[in-house]
Amino acid sequence: MLNTILHGSPTDQPPLLIAHGLYGSARNWGVIAKRLSDTRQVIAVDMRNHGESAWTETHTYPEMAEDLAEVIAEHGGRADVLGHSMGGKAAMCLALAHPDKVSRLVVADIAPVAYTHSQMQFIEAMRAVDLSKVEKRSDANDQLADTVEMPALRSFFTQSLDLREKRWVLNLDVLAESMDKIMGFPEVSGQFDGETLFLSGAESDYVQPEHRERIRALFPEARFAKLPGAGHWLHAEKPRDFEAAVRAFLDMTA
């Protein structure tokens, strides 16, 4: 089963399961998860090939959806689910395959479509770091500065460094081999009729108006909101605003 970090204790509210995006980890969500755990238990996971979860030979959305379903089964059988980017696609596949396991769904800055860009530049940036010269995270941050402009993004990546072992806790080889699948979206059928929020960064281009027809076909109860001043990594760029938006949605639809 996926590695999990639990925040808070079970309550009369469904737990909130958080699925991070590509190159992320449960640790990235620590502050937001802890704050949201004041009214419900929050379960942050390391997705496969990330963090302390198992490294596997394949990395597909149906597999990631089943990973999440297994976690939910271990924590009461039903949960609210929040997924960002890759985690958002996995969360959508989960809701479509196992609607009985998902109460409400928050999809952060991603749509159920294939994208034509790639995230390979970040794999190459991490591969280029000379880990033999890294004693602290700031050493890796300084090396990444040559190729990764955004400071928040460099900080985000360096959280996936095992300083003692001098290695990335990311299966970069399998993620690179699976990049087309990660950027894509599988052929799916059915609908998820639960309350769903598509929360996007106002400065991101990941969720376009032309995607809404596809979104509503799969998620007929979809609502849409944007965070001003935020891009694709909206939870890292505007954590308090992101938390407030998620909390408002959960409270409003309770």
C-alpha positions in Angstrom: 0.0 0.0 0.0 1.1 3.6 -0.5 3.0 5.3 2.2 0.7 7.7 4.1 1.1 10.6 6.5 -2.0 11.0 8.8 -3.0 14.4 10.1 -5.6 14.6 12.9 -8.0 11.9 14.1 -11.1 10.4 12.5 -14.3 12.5 13.0 -17.9 12.3 11.8 -16.7 13.8 8.6 -15.2 11.7 5.8 -11.4 11.8 5.8 -9.7 13.9 3.1 -7.3 12.0 0.9 -4.6 14.1 -0.8 -2.9 12.9 -3.9 0.1 15.0 -4.9 1.3 15.8 -8.4 4.3 14.7 -10.4 7.6 15.0 -8.5 5.7 15.7 -5.3 5.2 13.9 -2.0 2.9 13.7 1.0 5.4 16.0 2.8 4.8 18.8 0.3 1.2 19.0 1.6 2.1 19.1 5.3 1.1 22.6 6.2 -2.2 22.5 4.2 -3.0 19.0 5.4 -2.4 19.9 9.1 -4.6 23.0 8.8 -7.5 21.1 7.1 -7.3 18.4 9.8 -9.0 20.6 12.3 -12.4 19.3 11.2 -11.6 15.9 9.7 -8.7 13.4 9.4 -6.4 14.2 6.4 -4.5 11.4 4.7 -1.6 12.5 2.5 0.0 9.8 0.3 3.2 9.3 -1.5 2.1 8.2 -5.0 3.9 5.2 -6.5 7.4 5.9 -7.6 7.5 8.9 -5.3 8.6 9.5 -1.7 8.5 6.4 0.5 6.1 4.5 -1.6 7.2 1.5 -3.7 9.0 1.9 -7.0 7.2 0.0 -9.7 7.9 -0.8 -13.3 4.8 0.9 -14.6 3.1 4.2 -13.8 -0.4 4.5 -15.2 -3.5 6.3 -14.1 -5.7 3.1 -13.7 -2.9 1.7 -11.4 -2.7 4.9 -9.4 -6.5 5.0 -9.0 -6.3 1.4 -7.6 -3.5 2.5 -5.2 -5.8 5.3 -3.9 -8.8 2.9 -3.6 -6.7 0.6 -1.5 -5.8 3.5 0.9 -9.5 4.5 1.2 -10.5 0.9 1.9 -8.0 0.9 4.9 -9.6 4.2 6.3 -13.3 3.5 6.4 -14.1 2.8 2.7 -15.1 6.3 1.7 -13.3 9.7 1.5 -13.3 13.1 0.1 -10.4 13.3 -2.4 -8.1 16.1 -3.4 -5.7 15.6 -6.3 -3.2 18.1 -7.9 -2.0 17.7 -11.5 -1.0 14.0 -11.9 -2.7 13.3 -8.6 -5.8 15.1 -9.9 -5.9 12.8 -12.9 -5.5 9.8 -10.7 -8.2 11.1 -8.4 -10.6 11.5 -11.4 -9.9 8.0 -12.5 -10.6 6.8 -9.0 -13.9 8.6 -8.8 -15.0 7.2 -12.2 -13.9 3.6 -11.4 -15.0 3.6 -7.7 -17.7 6.3 -7.2 -18.8 4.5 -4.1 -15.4 5.3 -2.5 -15.4 9.0 -3.2 -17.7 11.4 -1.4 -16.5 14.7 -3.0 -13.7 15.5 -5.3 -11.4 18.5 -5.7 -9.2 18.6 -8.8 -6.4 21.1 -8.7 -5.3 22.6 -12.0 -5.7 19.7 -14.3 -8.4 18.5 -16.8 -9.3 14.9 -18.0 -7.5 15.5 -21.3 -4.1 14.8 -22.9 -1.5 17.5 -22.9 1.0 18.1 -25.6 3.8 19.5 -23.4 6.2 17.5 -21.3 7.8 17.7 -17.8 11.0 16.1 -18.9 13.0 19.3 -18.4 12.6 18.9 -14.7 13.8 15.2 -14.8 16.8 16.4 -16.7 17.4 19.2 -14.2 17.3 16.8 -11.2 19.5 14.3 -13.0 22.0 17.1 -13.6 22.5 17.8 -9.9 25.8 16.5 -8.7 24.6 14.8 -5.5 28.1 14.1 -4.3 28.4 17.8 -3.6 25.1 18.1 -1.8 25.3 18.3 2.0 22.1 20.3 2.5 19.0 21.1 0.5 20.3 24.5 -0.3 23.3 23.0 -2.2 20.8 21.2 -4.5 18.7 24.3 -4.8 21.7 26.3 -5.9 22.5 23.8 -8.6 18.9 23.7 -9.8 18.9 27.5 -10.1 20.7 27.1 -13.4 17.7 25.4 -15.0 14.7 25.9 -12.7 13.8 29.6 -12.5 11.0 29.6 -9.9 12.4 29.5 -6.3 9.2 27.8 -5.0 9.6 25.1 -7.6 13.2 24.4 -6.6 12.2 24.2 -3.0 9.4 21.8 -4.0 11.8 19.5 -5.8 14.5 19.4 -3.1 11.9 18.1 -0.6 12.3 14.8 -2.6 16.0 14.5 -1.7 17.3 11.9 0.7 20.3 13.8 2.0 21.7 10.9 4.0 21.7 8.5 1.0 22.4 11.3 -1.5 19.6 10.2 -3.9 16.3 11.4 -5.2 13.3 9.6 -3.7 11.7 9.7 -7.2 11.9 6.9 -9.7 13.2 9.3 -12.4 13.8 6.5 -14.9 10.2 5.1 -14.8 8.7 8.6 -14.7 10.7 9.5 -17.8 9.6 6.3 -19.6 6.0 7.0 -18.6 5.9 10.7 -19.4 3.5 10.2 -22.4 1.1 8.3 -20.1 1.4 11.0 -17.4 0.7 13.8 -19.8 -2.2 11.8 -21.4 -5.4 10.6 -19.9 -6.8 7.1 -20.4 -10.0 6.2 -22.2 -12.7 6.2 -19.6 -16.4 5.8 -19.4 -19.2 6.5 -16.9 -19.7 9.5 -14.7 -19.0 10.6 -11.1 -22.2 12.3 -9.9 -20.7 13.6 -6.6 -19.9 17.3 -5.9 -16.7 18.2 -7.7 -14.6 21.3 -7.7 -12.1 22.1 -10.4 -9.8 24.7 -8.8 -7.2 26.3 -11.1 -4.5 28.9 -10.9 -5.7 32.0 -12.7 -2.2 32.3 -14.4 -2.2 28.6 -15.5 -3.3 27.4 -18.9 -3.9 23.8 -17.8 -7.7 24.1 -17.6 -9.2 25.8 -20.6 -12.8 26.8 -21.5 -12.8 24.2 -24.3 -12.1 21.5 -21.6 -15.4 22.1 -19.8 -17.6 20.1 -22.1 -15.4 17.0 -21.5 -15.3 17.8 -17.8 -19.1 18.1 -17.5 -19.6 14.9 -19.5 -17.6 13.0 -16.8 -18.4 15.1 -13.8 -21.9 16.6 -14.2 -21.8 18.4 -10.8 -18.5 20.1 -11.6 -18.0 23.6 -10.3 -15.1 25.9 -11.4 -13.0 28.4 -9.5 -9.7 30.2 -10.0 -7.0 31.4 -7.6 -5.8 34.9 -8.5 -2.1 35.3 -8.8 -1.4 31.5 -8.9 0.0 29.3 -11.6 0.0 25.5 -12.0 1.6 24.9 -8.5 -1.2 26.9 -6.9 -1.0 25.1 -3.6 2.6 26.0 -3.2 2.3 29.6 -4.5 -0.9 30.5 -2.6 -1.2 28.0 0.2 -3.6 30.0 2.4 -5.9 30.9 -0.5 -5.8 27.3 -1.7 -6.7 26.0 1.8 -9.5 28.6 2.1 -11.0 27.5 -1.3 -10.9 23.8 -0.4 -12.3 24.5 3.0 -15.2 26.6 1.6 -16.1 23.9 -0.9 -16.1 21.1 1.7 -18.1 23.2 4.2 -20.6 24.4 1.5 -21.3 20.9 0.3 -21.3 19.2 3.7 
